């Protein structure tokens, strides 16, 4: 399981790099499945990479400079083709101040030996 956690942490690092650079389309194209779904607050269900990139672009436009993540729990199916990840996130402005803290649940799908986000649901904390 430590190999899986390392892979998830590396994946999240790539997410942060793409997001900071404002490359939301590249992020979606490289880290999400073609038929991915994103359930974001105050949005209809977003289908596919284009929908994911749209939500992430909106976040950038709203002043989110970076998102940091803490993996709280994870596991995989017996065949290893599906992984669940429960994590917390923090959205920050360019000056480092916090915009939002929340949690998310994701399912990753293994395709050609690599994991991609397949379904993501997130929501901010009440505090």
Secondary structure, 3 states (H helix, E strand, C coil): CHHHHHHHHHHHHHHHHHHHCCCHHHHHHHHEEEEEEEECCCCCCEEHHHHHHHHHHHHHHCCCCEEEEEEEEEEECCCCCEEEEEEEEEEECCCCCEEEEEEEEEEEEEECCEEEEEEEEEEECCC
